[in-house]
Amino acid sequence: MMSKEEMQRRWSLTRAVMREDGLDWIVCTLGHPFGYAKWLAGRVGLAGTLVAFPVKGDLILATHGDAVHHRPYDSEGVRHIATCAQPNLLANTHAAALIDQIRDCAPKRIGFVGLGYLSAATYATFLKLLPDVDFVDATDSLAAIKAVKSDEELVHMRAAAALHDQAVELVRANVRPGLAPKQIIEVVRSFMCTQGSASQTFMAGSAPPGQPCKYAGPQDRVMEKGDQFAMLIECSDSEGYYSEAMPTLCIGEIPAPLARAHADVLEIQSTLVSMLRPGIQVSELLRVNDEFMVRKGYPPEQRLLGHAQGLDLVERPAATPSGENLVIQKDMVFSVHPTVHAEQAWGFPVNLSFLITNGKAEPMLKTSNTIFVV
């Protein structure tokens, strides 16, 4: 659990931007996976969690329950409301439980935060029951604050990175002929759970030489001597702070196409990491990456080149072709994961997460950025 001082820091920063933006309340929910709700409340609940945060007074947390069953319990600066609502029921949002308390404050302007995760039912309920309120998207203001990590948050980010260093070593110790990638996933999952990880995502796959090895699978292919193995590990520490790693292994010699793809992806990742400094627009990262990829004969980025991370695996700012208006700032942790797609091999970096400083960005993991041979 985060300290009282850390929560007060977040609330103070949030209220400052609320006053600047003329907001009386902000409303948010969970994200990818914990989101703004966990960042503001310091806790989460079940089934469509909602957080209503006032410019003055206690935060309201509305959930289907909390740790167990339905009994609400308050915590420092947090009033908890438990309702029977779930997204798949007739009562499909907790919003109605918040309306009376928000209305009593005679709000003029309310900001929704993280509209992509806020349900249509919640949005419609607020608009219907508070018809005289001006509703706005306040995501940009809070996203910029949430992405910059405090010293206390960085303790958890480093703990998450250390878990990934250990996970890579586990992968190296367990990949061998006769096993399928899904069995390696279960080894790492068991380790993460015993270490108290709050959330985990894994993908893994294998392929023979001469074929691209994709971390998205197949997971059930039994590995043989000479095979390639790739895995994506995205897990949090016990408080919910994320890191990630993407190891590539070979059972025997490294095929030449894979060696070339890996060398190229490390070259462009090194260039991109050297650009990570306060004030840079992530569109610059995309431009440099795409120019490199096209020059080398690879396709440009079509999805997600990199992103901040914390209580969400993917936070803003995000380097995506769809655009981004937030800039890199000091004390963000930023994941940089270019991918080389060649006909016979795909190349991934191993170490993905970097701490933004006033100087050179610092890798969060200690694992070597290499192809491992087992």
C-alpha positions as CSV (number, residue, x, y, z in Angstrom):
1,M,0.0,0.0,0.0
2,M,1.3,3.5,-0.9
3,S,2.1,5.9,2.0
4,K,-0.2,8.6,3.2
5,E,2.3,11.2,2.0
6,E,2.3,9.7,-1.6
7,M,-1.5,9.8,-1.8
8,Q,-1.5,13.4,-0.5
9,R,1.0,14.3,-3.2
10,R,-1.2,12.8,-6.0
11,W,-4.3,14.5,-4.6
12,S,-2.6,17.9,-4.3
13,L,-1.3,17.7,-7.9
14,T,-4.7,16.6,-9.2
15,R,-6.5,19.4,-7.4
16,A,-4.1,22.0,-8.7
17,V,-4.9,21.0,-12.3
18,M,-8.6,20.8,-11.5
19,R,-8.6,24.4,-10.2
20,E,-6.7,25.4,-13.3
21,D,-9.2,23.7,-15.6
22,G,-12.2,24.9,-13.6
23,L,-13.3,21.3,-12.6
24,D,-15.4,20.6,-9.5
25,W,-15.1,16.8,-9.9
26,I,-13.3,14.2,-12.0
27,V,-14.7,10.8,-12.6
28,C,-12.6,7.8,-13.7
29,T,-12.5,4.0,-13.7
30,L,-9.9,1.2,-14.1
31,G,-7.5,1.0,-17.0
32,H,-4.8,-1.2,-18.4
33,P,-5.4,-2.7,-15.9
34,F,-5.4,-0.5,-12.8
35,G,-5.7,3.0,-14.3
36,Y,-6.5,6.3,-12.9
37,A,-8.9,4.8,-10.3
38,K,-6.1,2.9,-8.5
39,W,-3.7,5.9,-8.8
40,L,-6.2,8.2,-7.2
41,A,-7.8,5.9,-4.6
42,G,-4.8,3.7,-3.8
43,R,-7.1,0.7,-4.1
44,V,-9.5,-1.0,-6.5
45,G,-12.7,-3.0,-6.4
46,L,-14.8,-5.4,-8.4
47,A,-17.0,-5.0,-11.4
48,G,-17.0,-1.6,-13.0
49,T,-15.1,0.3,-10.3
50,L,-15.8,4.1,-10.4
51,V,-13.9,6.9,-8.6
52,A,-15.3,10.4,-8.1
53,F,-12.7,12.9,-6.9
54,P,-13.8,16.4,-5.8
55,V,-11.7,19.6,-5.8
56,K,-12.4,19.7,-2.1
57,G,-13.4,16.8,0.2
58,D,-13.1,13.0,0.3
59,L,-12.7,10.8,-2.8
60,I,-15.7,8.4,-3.4
61,L,-14.9,4.9,-4.5
62,A,-17.9,3.0,-5.9
63,T,-17.5,-0.8,-6.5
64,H,-19.4,-4.1,-6.5
65,G,-17.4,-4.9,-3.5
66,D,-13.7,-4.7,-2.5
67,A,-11.4,-7.4,-1.3
68,V,-14.3,-9.8,-0.5
69,H,-18.1,-9.8,-0.9
70,H,-20.0,-6.5,-0.6
71,R,-19.2,-4.8,2.7
72,P,-17.8,-1.3,2.1
73,Y,-15.0,0.1,4.1
74,D,-13.5,3.6,4.1
75,S,-9.8,4.4,4.1
76,E,-7.7,7.6,4.5
77,G,-9.4,10.2,2.4
78,V,-11.6,7.6,0.7
79,R,-15.4,7.0,1.2
80,H,-16.4,3.6,-0.2
81,I,-19.8,2.8,-1.6
82,A,-20.7,-0.8,-2.5
83,T,-23.6,-1.4,-4.9
84,C,-25.0,-4.5,-6.7
85,A,-24.2,-3.0,-10.1
86,Q,-22.1,-5.0,-12.7
87,P,-21.6,-4.3,-16.3
88,N,-23.5,-7.4,-17.4
89,L,-26.6,-6.8,-15.2
90,L,-29.6,-4.6,-15.6
91,A,-28.0,-2.3,-13.0
92,N,-24.9,-1.9,-15.2
93,T,-23.1,1.1,-13.6
94,H,-22.3,2.4,-10.2
95,A,-22.9,6.0,-11.4
96,A,-26.3,6.3,-9.9
97,A,-24.8,5.8,-6.4
98,L,-22.5,8.8,-6.9
99,I,-25.0,11.2,-8.4
100,D,-26.7,12.5,-5.2
101,Q,-23.5,13.1,-3.4
102,I,-22.0,14.9,-6.4
103,R,-25.3,16.9,-7.0
104,D,-25.2,18.1,-3.4
105,C,-22.0,20.1,-4.2
106,A,-23.8,21.9,-7.0
107,P,-21.1,21.2,-9.6
108,K,-20.8,23.3,-12.7
109,R,-18.1,21.3,-14.5
110,I,-17.1,17.6,-14.3
111,G,-14.1,16.0,-16.1
112,F,-14.2,12.4,-17.3
113,V,-10.7,10.8,-17.2
114,G,-9.8,7.8,-19.4
115,L,-12.9,7.9,-21.7
116,G,-11.7,4.9,-23.5
117,Y,-12.3,2.7,-20.4
118,L,-15.4,4.6,-19.1
119,S,-18.5,2.6,-20.0
120,A,-21.3,4.0,-22.1
121,A,-23.7,3.3,-19.3
122,T,-21.7,5.4,-16.9
123,Y,-21.4,8.3,-19.4
124,A,-25.1,8.2,-20.2
125,T,-26.2,8.1,-16.6
126,F,-24.2,11.2,-15.7
127,L,-25.5,13.2,-18.6
128,K,-29.0,12.2,-17.9
129,L,-29.1,12.8,-14.2
130,L,-26.9,16.0,-14.2
131,P,-28.3,17.8,-17.3
132,D,-27.1,21.2,-16.2
133,V,-23.4,20.2,-15.7
134,D,-20.7,20.9,-18.3
135,F,-18.9,17.6,-18.9
136,V,-15.4,17.6,-20.5
137,D,-12.6,15.2,-21.2
138,A,-10.0,15.9,-18.6
139,T,-7.7,13.0,-19.5
140,D,-4.8,15.0,-20.8
141,S,-4.3,16.9,-17.6
142,L,-4.2,13.8,-15.3
143,A,-2.3,11.6,-17.7
144,A,0.6,14.1,-17.7
145,I,0.8,13.9,-13.9
146,K,0.3,10.2,-13.5
147,A,3.1,9.4,-15.9
148,V,5.8,11.2,-13.9
149,K,6.9,8.9,-11.1
150,S,7.7,9.9,-7.5
151,D,10.6,8.4,-5.6
152,E,8.1,6.0,-3.9
153,E,6.7,4.9,-7.1
154,L,10.1,4.3,-8.6
155,V,10.9,1.9,-5.8
156,H,8.0,-0.2,-7.1
157,M,9.0,0.2,-10.7
158,R,12.5,-1.0,-9.9
159,A,11.1,-4.0,-7.9
160,A,9.0,-4.9,-11.0
161,A,12.1,-4.6,-13.2
162,A,14.0,-6.9,-10.9
163,L,11.2,-9.5,-11.1
164,H,11.7,-9.4,-14.9
165,D,15.4,-9.9,-14.6
166,Q,14.7,-13.0,-12.5
167,A,12.1,-14.2,-15.0
168,V,14.5,-14.0,-17.9
169,E,16.9,-16.2,-16.0
170,L,14.1,-18.7,-15.3
171,V,13.3,-18.8,-19.0
172,R,17.0,-19.4,-19.8
173,A,17.1,-22.3,-17.3
174,N,13.9,-24.0,-18.6
175,V,13.8,-23.7,-22.4
176,R,14.9,-27.0,-23.9
177,P,13.8,-29.6,-26.4
178,G,10.7,-31.5,-25.5
179,L,8.8,-28.6,-23.9
180,A,6.2,-26.4,-25.4
181,P,6.2,-22.5,-24.9
182,K,3.1,-22.8,-22.8
183,Q,5.0,-24.8,-20.2
184,I,7.6,-22.0,-20.0
185,I,4.8,-19.5,-19.4
186,E,3.5,-21.6,-16.5
187,V,7.0,-21.7,-14.9
188,V,7.3,-17.9,-15.1
189,R,3.7,-17.4,-14.0
190,S,4.2,-19.5,-10.9
191,F,7.3,-17.5,-10.0
192,M,5.5,-14.2,-10.4
193,C,2.6,-15.3,-8.3
194,T,4.8,-16.5,-5.5
195,Q,6.6,-13.2,-5.6
196,G,3.2,-11.4,-5.1
197,S,2.8,-10.0,-8.5
198,A,-0.6,-8.3,-8.8
199,S,-1.1,-8.9,-12.5
200,Q,0.6,-10.8,-15.3
201,T,0.5,-11.1,-19.1
202,F,2.5,-13.7,-21.0
203,M,2.9,-14.7,-24.6
204,A,5.4,-17.1,-26.0
205,G,6.1,-19.1,-29.2
206,S,8.8,-21.1,-31.0
207,A,9.8,-21.7,-34.6
208,P,12.4,-23.7,-36.6
209,P,15.3,-21.9,-38.2
210,G,14.4,-19.9,-41.3
211,Q,10.9,-19.0,-40.0
212,P,10.0,-15.9,-37.9
213,C,9.7,-16.8,-34.2
214,K,6.6,-14.9,-32.9
215,Y,6.1,-14.3,-29.2
216,A,2.4,-14.5,-29.8
217,G,2.6,-18.2,-30.5
218,P,2.1,-21.0,-31.2
219,Q,2.3,-21.9,-27.5
220,D,1.7,-25.6,-27.9
221,R,4.4,-26.5,-30.4
222,V,6.9,-28.8,-28.8
223,M,10.4,-27.4,-29.2
224,E,13.3,-29.2,-30.9
225,K,17.0,-28.8,-31.1
226,G,17.8,-25.8,-33.4
227,D,14.6,-24.0,-32.6
228,Q,14.1,-20.4,-31.7
229,F,12.0,-19.2,-28.7
230,A,10.6,-15.8,-28.0
231,M,8.6,-14.6,-25.0
232,L,6.8,-11.4,-23.9
233,I,6.7,-10.9,-20.1
234,E,4.5,-8.1,-18.8
235,C,4.0,-8.2,-15.0
236,S,3.5,-5.9,-12.1
237,D,4.9,-6.0,-8.6
238,S,2.7,-6.4,-5.6
239,E,1.5,-2.8,-5.7
240,G,0.6,-3.0,-9.4
241,Y,3.6,-1.2,-11.0
242,Y,4.7,-2.7,-14.3
243,S,7.8,-3.6,-16.2
244,E,8.3,-5.8,-19.2
245,A,10.9,-7.9,-21.0
246,M,11.1,-9.8,-24.3
247,P,13.8,-12.5,-24.3
248,T,14.8,-14.5,-27.5
249,L,16.6,-17.8,-27.1
250,C,18.0,-20.4,-29.5
251,I,18.4,-24.1,-28.8
252,G,21.7,-24.3,-30.5
253,E,23.2,-22.0,-33.0
254,I,21.7,-18.6,-33.8
255,P,20.4,-18.6,-37.4
256,A,21.9,-15.9,-39.5
257,P,18.6,-14.2,-40.4
258,L,17.8,-13.9,-36.7
259,A,21.2,-12.5,-35.9
260,R,20.8,-9.8,-38.5
261,A,17.3,-8.9,-37.4
262,H,18.4,-8.7,-33.7
263,A,21.4,-6.6,-34.6
264,D,19.2,-4.2,-36.5
265,V,16.6,-3.9,-33.8
266,L,19.2,-3.2,-31.1
267,E,20.7,-0.5,-33.4
268,I,17.4,1.4,-33.7
269,Q,16.5,0.8,-30.1
270,S,19.8,2.4,-29.0
271,T,19.2,5.4,-31.3
272,L,15.7,5.8,-29.9
273,V,16.8,5.5,-26.3
274,S,19.5,8.2,-26.9
275,M,16.7,10.5,-27.9
276,L,14.7,10.0,-24.6
277,R,15.0,13.3,-22.8
278,P,12.6,15.8,-21.2
279,G,10.6,17.8,-23.8
280,I,10.8,15.5,-26.8
281,Q,7.7,14.7,-28.8
282,V,7.1,11.0,-29.3
283,S,6.3,11.6,-32.9
284,E,10.1,12.2,-33.3
285,L,10.7,8.7,-32.1
286,L,8.3,7.4,-34.7
287,R,9.9,9.4,-37.5
288,V,13.4,8.2,-36.7
289,N,12.2,4.6,-36.3
290,D,10.3,4.5,-39.6
291,E,13.1,6.1,-41.6
292,F,15.5,3.4,-40.3
293,M,13.1,0.6,-40.9
294,V,12.3,1.7,-44.5
295,R,16.0,2.2,-45.2
296,K,16.7,-1.3,-44.0
297,G,13.8,-2.8,-46.0
298,Y,11.5,-3.4,-43.1
299,P,7.9,-2.2,-42.7
300,P,7.4,1.0,-40.6
301,E,5.7,1.0,-37.2
302,Q,1.9,0.4,-37.5
303,R,0.9,-0.1,-33.9
304,L,2.9,1.0,-30.8
305,L,6.6,1.8,-30.8
306,G,6.8,2.7,-27.1
307,H,4.9,4.1,-24.2
308,A,5.2,5.3,-20.6
309,Q,4.2,2.7,-17.9
310,G,3.4,2.5,-14.3
311,L,0.1,1.3,-12.7
312,D,-0.9,0.7,-16.3
313,L,1.3,-1.4,-18.5
314,V,0.6,1.1,-21.3
315,E,0.4,4.7,-20.2
316,R,0.6,8.0,-22.1
317,P,2.6,9.4,-23.7
318,A,2.5,6.7,-26.3
319,A,4.4,6.6,-29.6
320,T,1.7,5.5,-32.0
321,P,0.8,6.5,-35.6
322,S,-2.6,7.6,-34.3
323,G,-0.9,10.6,-32.5
324,E,0.0,11.9,-29.1
325,N,0.1,15.4,-27.6
326,L,2.0,14.7,-24.3
327,V,5.7,15.0,-24.2
328,I,8.4,13.0,-22.5
329,Q,9.2,14.2,-19.0
330,K,11.9,13.5,-16.4
331,D,11.1,10.6,-14.1
332,M,8.8,8.9,-16.5
333,V,9.5,5.2,-17.1
334,F,9.3,4.7,-20.9
335,S,9.2,1.4,-22.7
336,V,10.9,1.3,-26.1
337,H,10.1,-1.8,-28.2
338,P,10.8,-1.5,-31.9
339,T,10.3,-4.7,-33.9
340,V,12.1,-5.8,-37.0
341,H,9.9,-7.9,-39.3
342,A,12.0,-9.8,-41.9
343,E,10.9,-12.6,-44.1
344,Q,12.8,-15.3,-42.1
345,A,13.1,-13.7,-38.7
346,W,11.7,-11.1,-36.3
347,G,13.9,-9.1,-34.0
348,F,13.0,-7.9,-30.5
349,P,15.0,-6.1,-27.8
350,V,15.2,-7.9,-24.4
351,N,15.3,-4.8,-22.2
352,L,12.4,-2.5,-22.9
353,S,12.0,-0.1,-20.0
354,F,14.0,3.1,-19.4
355,L,14.0,5.8,-16.7
356,I,14.0,9.3,-18.1
357,T,16.6,11.6,-16.5
358,N,18.1,15.0,-17.3
359,G,20.9,13.1,-19.0
360,K,21.1,9.6,-20.5
361,A,18.0,7.4,-20.1
362,E,18.7,4.6,-17.7
363,P,17.7,0.9,-18.3
364,M,15.5,-0.5,-15.6
365,L,16.5,-4.1,-16.2
366,K,20.0,-5.4,-15.7
367,T,19.6,-8.3,-18.2
368,S,21.9,-8.4,-21.2
369,N,20.2,-7.2,-24.5
370,T,21.3,-10.3,-26.4
371,I,20.0,-13.5,-27.9
372,F,20.5,-16.3,-25.4
373,V,21.8,-19.7,-26.5
374,V,20.8,-22.8,-24.5
